[in-house]
Amino acid sequence: MAMSDVEENLPVQSALKNKSNEYMNARKMGERAYRKAVANGQYPYLPALEFFFPDGNSDVGVPIGVKEIALSQVVGTKTRMR
């Protein structure tokens, strides 16, 4: 017995719906964090690395080759220009 096109697409549709829900939940969390920071008089954005190296030496370093870093470990951006 062959599956219909609708039945074949159910797993794909379910996965897309889950990703959409994850995105909406993450967006709501971000909006809440933003509003909370603003309400507390705090800067609501993640800091850029250039704030940690105000003399402009943020590009100085030791070459270590290419490393894979999980995106979940990346916080903020290198410059405030995003």
C-alpha positions in Angstrom: 0.0 0.0 0.0 1.5 3.3 -1.1 1.6 6.4 1.1 -0.2 9.5 -0.1 1.8 12.7 -0.6 0.2 14.1 2.6 1.3 11.1 4.7 4.8 11.3 3.3 5.2 15.0 4.2 3.9 14.7 7.8 7.4 14.2 9.3 8.7 17.2 7.4 5.7 19.4 8.4 6.1 18.3 12.0 9.8 19.2 12.0 9.1 22.6 10.4 6.4 23.3 13.0 8.8 22.4 15.8 11.5 24.7 14.4 9.0 27.5 14.1 7.9 27.0 17.7 11.5 27.0 18.9 12.1 30.2 17.0 9.0 31.9 18.4 9.9 30.8 22.0 13.5 32.1 21.6 12.2 35.3 20.2 9.8 35.8 23.1 12.7 35.1 25.5 14.8 37.7 23.8 12.1 40.3 23.8 11.5 39.7 27.6 15.2 39.9 28.3 15.4 43.2 26.3 12.4 44.7 28.1 13.8 43.6 31.5 17.2 45.2 30.8 15.6 48.4 29.6 13.3 48.6 32.7 16.4 48.1 34.9 18.3 50.8 33.2 20.8 48.4 31.7 22.2 48.3 28.1 19.9 45.7 26.5 22.4 44.4 23.8 25.2 41.8 24.0 28.7 43.5 24.2 31.0 43.6 21.2 34.5 42.4 21.7 35.9 45.8 20.7 34.7 47.0 24.1 37.1 44.6 25.8 40.0 45.8 23.7 39.6 49.6 23.5 43.1 50.2 22.1 42.1 48.6 18.8 44.2 45.4 19.3 41.2 43.0 19.0 42.8 41.6 15.9 46.0 40.7 17.5 46.4 37.0 18.4 48.3 33.8 17.9 47.4 31.8 14.8 46.1 28.4 16.0 44.6 27.2 12.7 41.0 26.5 12.1 38.8 25.4 15.0 35.2 24.5 14.9 33.1 26.3 17.6 29.6 25.4 18.3 27.3 28.3 17.6 25.8 27.9 21.0 29.1 28.9 22.5 29.2 32.2 20.5 27.9 35.2 22.5 27.9 38.7 21.1 29.8 40.0 18.0 33.3 41.2 17.3 32.2 44.7 16.5 29.2 46.8 17.4 28.5 47.3 13.7 27.0 43.7 13.7 
